[in-house]
Amino acid sequence: MKILILGAGQVGSSAAYHLSREEANEVTVVDRRADVLRELQDRLDIRTVVGHAAYPEVLDRAGANDADIVVALTDMDETNMVACQVAYTLFHTPTKIARIRSAEYMNASGLFSQDAIPIDVGISPEQLVCEYVEQLILYPGASQVLDFAGGRVRLVGVIADRDGLLVGQRIATLKEHVPNTEGRIAAIYRSGKALLPDGDTVIQEGDEVFFIADRKDIRVFMSEMRRLEEPVRRVVIAGGGNIGVRLALALEQTNQVKIIERDTQRARQISERLNRAIVLVGDAADEELLLEENVDNVDVFCALTNSEEANILSSMLAKRLGAHKVMALINRASYVDLVEAGSIDIAISPQQVTIGSLLAHVRRGDVAKVHSLRRGAAEAIEAIAHGTEKESKVVGRKIEDVELPKGTAIVALVRSDKVIIAHHDTVIETDDHVILFMTDRRKIERLEQLFQVGVSFV
């Protein structure tokens, strides 16, 4: 597949990294900064073109004429929209994906269509990060909460501790602990290494456990891995940018929210948009300010400024002063493991949160959802089974008979509105939403082939 990525910023570079690692993809990256492209080309097997992402001549040199997908990821919404328009009008590019940061554009009805601005998929990293943090606040104690099948089923990551009821016991006893529930342990990471567990696997303290469950059963399963935490009430947000304001708007009806912004004029604008949240003018790394605002009584401190150094410092300070849990927005992947090993509870990577939305539209077969996990080493995928037994490699087959790549497990099916936890003898039917956990994403091509139907399928 020929993929044209416009913009070599944090999100664009991350997309190039993930997509170029798959053998079936030919990736070209366009950016105005030659030095950035040289650095990217030194690390990745990609082609690069220097120039303005929306100029027809530049797109032509980049190969838009025979590209399968254009992914416009520059930091300017208008550039991304014009680039998709040019790709559609002049080069007839089949699929156009664009990063759209402004909520005013994203919320405009009918703006993105073939008859208007021809963008097939609009992606807002800010909105995705906001929704990601919301889920972490809704389920305190989780390290990741990921939706599938429209939210009917969720994959949750938790660090097992000694208070978990299942810790030290075989997974086979899980059903005895939580009868009349729908859930399964999908994968375990122990000392950084992946395990696809079976019934005899014993959960140990410190394991990162990923389980999948019906939405209504999540808290019950979490209590098996660790002591349940009290619901979040008090939240402090450092940074009044797009993400901080979106999060404050999402939380202010149900939580006590304070938002700290350095710029006085920006703080005034924010206060006019918010209804209940309190806006404070100041530096989130100011110890005196945090003490005045009783940070030791805060349930969650979220550092969401544009500076990852400021996010790290303010989060570490808030934790030292007594904040129960701290989260920091970190752009550099190399920093994420480093800070989580210290006093910061959760490092939020916009690239990892965003890349899944891109991958879902690049995958072959009918893929409804992709979530990138473990810094891109693993994936959780929702694929839809199509065709008849003759046309499909999965429909009509028991799970034990499906030739899955090594390191891949089918963990659940969603059939109509029913969540079915996968067992070895579960039979896949057409139109089932099949949820898989893949510990080695390098085998993604083999998995895609399983969900492609024969030529007779219409």
C-alpha positions in Angstrom: 0.0 0.0 0.0 1.4 3.4 -1.0 0.9 5.9 1.9 1.7 9.6 1.6 2.2 11.3 5.0 2.1 15.1 5.0 3.9 16.6 8.0 6.9 15.3 10.0 6.0 16.6 13.4 5.5 14.3 16.4 2.3 12.7 15.1 3.5 12.5 11.5 6.9 10.9 12.5 5.1 8.4 14.8 2.8 7.5 11.9 5.8 7.0 9.6 7.5 4.9 12.1 4.5 2.5 12.6 3.5 2.3 9.0 7.0 1.8 7.5 7.6 -1.2 9.8 5.0 -3.2 7.9 6.5 -4.8 4.8 3.4 -4.2 2.6 3.6 -0.4 3.0 5.6 2.1 0.9 5.7 5.3 2.9 6.6 8.8 1.6 6.8 11.8 4.0 6.5 15.4 3.0 7.7 18.4 5.1 9.2 21.8 4.6 12.1 21.1 7.0 14.9 19.2 5.1 16.9 18.6 8.3 13.9 16.8 10.0 13.3 14.7 6.9 17.0 13.7 6.8 16.9 12.6 10.4 13.7 10.6 9.8 15.2 8.9 6.7 18.3 7.9 8.6 16.0 5.9 11.0 13.3 4.6 8.7 12.9 2.9 5.4 10.9 5.7 3.8 11.1 8.2 0.9 11.0 11.9 1.7 10.1 15.0 -0.3 10.9 18.6 0.8 8.1 21.1 0.2 4.7 22.6 1.2 2.2 19.8 1.9 -0.7 21.4 0.0 1.1 22.5 -3.2 0.1 20.4 -6.3 3.6 20.2 -7.6 5.0 18.9 -4.3 2.2 16.3 -4.0 2.9 15.3 -7.6 6.6 14.8 -6.8 5.7 12.8 -3.7 3.6 10.3 -5.7 0.1 11.4 -5.0 -0.9 10.3 -8.5 -0.7 6.6 -7.4 -1.0 6.9 -3.6 -3.7 4.7 -1.9 -3.9 7.0 1.1 -3.0 10.6 1.9 -2.6 11.3 5.6 -2.4 15.0 6.3 -0.8 15.6 9.7 0.7 19.1 9.6 0.1 21.4 12.5 -2.2 23.6 10.4 -5.8 22.5 9.9 -6.2 24.7 6.8 -3.1 23.1 5.2 -4.4 19.6 5.9 -7.8 20.4 4.4 -6.4 22.0 1.3 -4.0 19.1 0.8 -6.9 16.6 0.9 -8.8 18.8 -1.6 -5.9 18.9 -4.0 -5.2 15.1 -3.6 -8.9 14.4 -4.4 -9.3 17.0 -7.3 -6.1 16.5 -9.1 -4.9 13.0 -8.2 -8.1 11.2 -7.3 -6.5 9.7 -4.2 -9.0 7.1 -2.8 -8.6 7.7 0.9 -7.9 11.1 2.6 -7.2 11.3 6.3 -6.6 14.7 8.0 -5.6 15.9 11.4 -8.2 18.6 12.4 -7.4 20.3 15.7 -10.1 22.9 15.8 -13.4 21.8 17.3 -15.2 24.4 15.2 -14.2 22.5 12.0 -14.8 19.1 13.5 -18.3 20.0 14.8 -19.4 21.7 11.5 -22.2 19.5 10.0 -21.6 18.5 6.4 -18.2 20.2 6.1 -16.3 17.0 5.3 -17.8 15.2 2.4 -17.0 14.5 -1.3 -19.2 17.4 -2.3 -17.6 19.8 0.2 -14.1 19.3 1.6 -13.3 15.7 0.6 -11.9 14.3 3.9 -12.8 10.7 4.6 -11.6 10.6 8.2 -10.9 13.6 10.4 -8.7 12.9 13.4 -8.4 15.2 16.4 -5.4 14.1 18.6 -6.6 16.6 21.2 -10.0 15.1 21.4 -8.6 11.5 21.4 -6.3 12.4 24.3 -9.1 14.1 26.2 -11.3 11.0 25.9 -8.4 8.8 26.9 -7.8 10.8 30.1 -11.5 10.8 30.8 -11.5 7.0 30.8 -8.5 6.8 33.2 -10.4 9.2 35.6 -13.6 7.2 35.3 -11.7 4.0 36.2 -9.1 5.0 38.8 -6.4 2.4 39.1 -6.3 1.5 35.4 -3.3 2.3 33.3 -5.2 2.0 30.0 -8.9 1.8 29.2 -9.8 1.2 25.5 -13.2 0.9 23.9 -14.4 -1.6 21.4 -17.7 -2.2 19.6 -19.0 1.3 20.4 -18.1 1.0 24.1 -20.0 -2.2 24.8 -16.7 -4.0 25.6 -13.5 -2.5 27.0 -9.9 -3.6 27.3 -8.4 -2.5 30.6 -4.8 -2.5 31.7 -4.0 -2.6 35.4 -0.9 -3.2 37.5 -1.6 -6.2 39.9 -0.9 -5.5 43.5 -0.9 -7.7 46.6 -4.5 -6.6 47.5 -5.9 -8.1 44.3 -8.0 -11.1 45.0 -6.6 -13.1 42.1 -2.9 -12.2 42.7 -1.0 -15.4 43.5 -3.6 -17.7 42.1 -4.2 -19.5 38.8 -6.2 -17.7 36.2 -8.5 -20.7 35.9 -10.0 -19.7 39.3 -11.2 -16.4 37.9 -14.7 -17.7 37.1 -15.1 -18.9 40.7 -14.2 -15.4 41.9 -16.5 -13.5 39.6 -19.4 -15.8 38.5 -22.1 -14.4 36.2 -19.8 -12.0 34.5 -18.3 -11.7 31.0 -14.6 -11.2 30.9 -11.2 -12.7 30.2 -7.5 -11.9 30.8 -6.1 -11.2 27.3 -2.4 -10.7 28.1 0.2 -10.2 30.9 3.4 -8.2 30.7 5.9 -9.4 33.3 9.3 -7.6 33.6 8.5 -6.1 30.2 7.9 -9.4 28.4 4.6 -10.5 27.0 2.7 -13.6 28.1 -0.4 -15.0 26.4 -1.8 -16.7 29.5 -3.7 -20.0 29.9 -5.6 -21.3 32.9 -2.5 -22.4 34.7 -0.8 -19.0 34.6 -0.4 -17.5 38.0 -0.8 -13.7 38.3 2.1 -12.1 40.2 2.4 -8.8 42.0 3.7 -6.2 39.6 2.3 -7.8 36.5 0.6 -5.5 34.0 -2.6 -7.4 33.3 -4.8 -6.6 30.3 -8.3 -8.0 30.6 -11.4 -7.5 28.4 -14.8 -7.3 29.8 -18.4 -6.1 29.3 -18.5 -2.5 30.4 -20.8 -3.3 33.4 -18.2 -5.8 34.8 -15.0 -3.8 34.6 -14.9 -2.7 38.3 -15.5 -6.3 39.4 -12.5 -7.5 37.3 -10.3 -4.7 38.5 -10.9 -5.7 42.1 -9.4 -9.1 41.2 -6.1 -7.4 40.3 -5.8 -4.6 42.8 -7.7 -2.9 45.6 -10.4 -0.6 44.1 -9.8 3.1 44.5 -12.4 5.6 45.5 -14.1 7.5 42.6 -12.3 10.7 41.5 -13.8 13.9 42.9 -11.2 16.6 42.8 -9.1 17.2 39.6 -6.5 19.9 38.9 -5.5 20.5 35.2 -2.2 22.2 34.5 -2.5 24.0 31.1 -5.3 25.8 29.4 -4.6 24.7 25.9 -7.0 22.7 23.7 -6.7 19.5 25.6 -6.9 21.1 29.0 -10.0 23.0 28.2 -11.7 20.1 26.5 -11.0 17.9 29.6 -12.3 20.6 32.0 -15.5 20.9 29.9 -16.0 17.1 30.0 -15.4 16.8 33.8 -16.8 19.9 35.3 -20.4 18.6 35.6 -19.4 15.6 37.7 -16.1 16.7 39.3 -14.6 19.6 41.2 -12.2 21.0 38.5 -9.5 23.6 38.7 -7.4 24.6 35.7 -4.1 26.5 36.0 -3.1 28.7 33.1 0.0 31.1 33.0 -1.3 33.5 30.5 -3.8 36.0 32.0 -5.6 36.7 28.7 -6.0 33.1 27.9 -7.2 32.4 31.5 -9.9 35.0 31.0 -11.0 33.4 27.7 -11.1 30.0 29.4 -13.2 31.2 32.3 -15.8 32.5 29.9 -16.1 29.0 28.2 -16.4 27.0 31.5 -19.4 26.9 33.7 -18.3 25.3 37.0 -14.6 24.8 36.8 -12.3 27.3 38.5 -9.6 29.0 36.5 -6.4 30.0 38.3 -3.7 32.3 36.8 -0.2 31.0 37.7 2.6 28.5 37.1 1.6 24.9 37.8 5.2 24.3 39.0 4.8 27.0 41.7 5.0 25.2 45.0 3.3 28.0 46.9 0.4 28.1 44.5 -0.1 24.3 44.7 0.0 24.4 48.5 -2.6 27.3 48.6 -4.9 25.2 46.4 -4.5 22.1 48.7 -2.9 19.9 46.2 -2.6 17.2 48.9 -6.4 16.7 48.7 -6.4 16.4 44.9 -7.4 13.0 43.5 -5.9 13.5 40.1 -3.4 16.1 38.8 -3.1 16.3 35.0 -0.3 18.2 33.5 -1.3 19.0 29.9 0.7 22.0 28.8 2.6 22.2 25.5 5.9 21.7 27.3 6.7 18.2 28.4 9.5 19.4 30.7 6.9 21.6 32.5 4.5 18.7 32.6 7.1 16.4 34.2 8.3 19.0 36.7 4.8 20.1 37.8 3.6 16.5 38.1 6.6 15.4 40.2 6.1 18.5 42.4 2.3 17.8 42.8 3.1 14.1 43.7 5.7 15.2 46.3 3.2 17.6 47.8 0.6 14.9 48.3 -1.5 14.6 45.1 -3.0 11.1 45.0 -2.3 10.4 41.3 -0.5 12.5 38.7 -0.6 12.2 34.9 1.7 14.0 32.5 1.4 14.6 28.7 4.7 13.4 27.2 5.5 13.8 23.5 8.9 12.0 23.3 8.4 8.2 23.4 11.9 7.8 25.0 10.7 9.8 28.1 7.5 7.7 28.7 9.1 4.6 30.4 11.6 6.8 32.2 9.0 9.0 33.9 6.6 6.1 34.7 9.5 4.4 36.5 9.7 7.4 38.8 7.0 9.4 40.7 4.6 10.0 37.8 1.8 7.5 37.7 0.7 7.7 34.1 2.6 9.2 31.1 0.2 10.1 28.3 1.6 9.8 24.8 -0.5 11.7 22.2 1.2 9.7 19.4 0.2 6.3 20.9 -3.3 7.5 21.5 -3.6 8.9 18.0 -1.9 6.2 15.9 -4.7 3.6 16.5 -7.2 5.9 14.6 -4.8 6.0 11.7 -4.1 2.3 11.6 -7.8 1.3 11.6 -8.1 3.0 8.2 -4.9 1.6 6.8 -5.5 -2.1 7.7 -6.7 -4.5 5.0 -9.9 -6.3 5.7 -12.8 -4.7 7.6 -11.0 -3.3 10.7 -13.2 -1.1 12.9 -10.8 -0.3 15.7 -7.1 -0.4 16.4 -5.4 0.4 19.7 -1.6 0.6 19.9 -0.1 -0.7 23.1 3.2 -1.0 24.8 4.8 1.8 22.8 3.6 0.3 19.6 4.9 -3.3 20.2 1.4 -4.7 20.6 -2.0 -4.0 19.2 -5.6 -4.7 20.2 -7.7 -5.0 17.1 -11.5 -5.1 16.4 -12.0 -6.8 13.0 -15.4 -7.6 11.4 -15.9 -11.1 9.9 -17.5 -11.2 6.5 -18.5 -13.8 3.9 -19.5 -17.4 4.1 -17.5 -20.5 5.2 -16.2 -20.9 1.6 -15.1 -17.3 1.2 -13.7 -16.5 4.7 -10.8 -18.1 6.7 -12.6 -17.4 10.0 -16.4 -17.5 9.4 -17.9 -20.9 10.5 -14.8 -22.0 12.2 -14.1 -22.7 15.9 -11.4 -20.4 17.3 -9.1 -23.3 17.9 -9.2 -24.0 14.1 -8.3 -20.5 13.0 -4.6 -20.3 12.1 -3.7 -17.2 14.1 -0.1 -15.8 13.9 2.0 -16.6 16.9 1.5 -14.2 19.8 -2.1 -13.5 18.7 -5.3 -14.4 20.6 -9.0 -13.9 19.9 -10.3 -12.7 23.3 -13.9 -11.7 22.6 -16.7 -11.5 20.0 -19.5 -8.9 19.9 -22.6 -10.4 18.1 -25.4 -7.8 17.7 -25.5 -6.4 21.2 -24.2 -9.5 23.0 -20.6 -9.8 24.3 -19.2 -13.3 24.0 -16.0 -14.1 25.7 -13.9 -16.3 23.4 -13.2 -20.0 24.2 -11.4 -22.6 22.1 -14.8 -24.0 20.8 -16.5 -20.7 20.1 -17.6 -20.5 16.5 -17.2 -17.2 14.6 -20.2 -16.1 12.6 -20.5 -13.6 9.8 -20.8 -10.0 10.9 -19.2 -10.8 14.3 -16.9 -8.1 15.7 -13.8 -10.1 16.6 -11.5 -8.6 19.2 -7.9 -9.8 19.1 -4.8 -9.1 21.2 -1.5 -9.2 19.3 1.8 -9.1 21.2 3.9 -9.0 18.0 2.5 -6.5 15.5 5.2 -7.4 13.0 2.8 -10.3 12.0 0.0 -7.9 11.2 0.0 -8.8 7.5 -0.9 -12.5 8.2 -3.7 -11.4 10.5 -5.1 -9.0 7.9 -5.2 -11.9 5.4 -7.4 -13.9 7.7 -10.1 -11.3 7.6 -10.0 -10.7 3.9 -12.7 -12.6 1.9 -12.5 -14.4 -1.4 -13.2 -12.7 -4.7 -16.7 -14.2 -4.8 -17.8 -12.2 -1.8 -20.0 -9.2 -2.7 
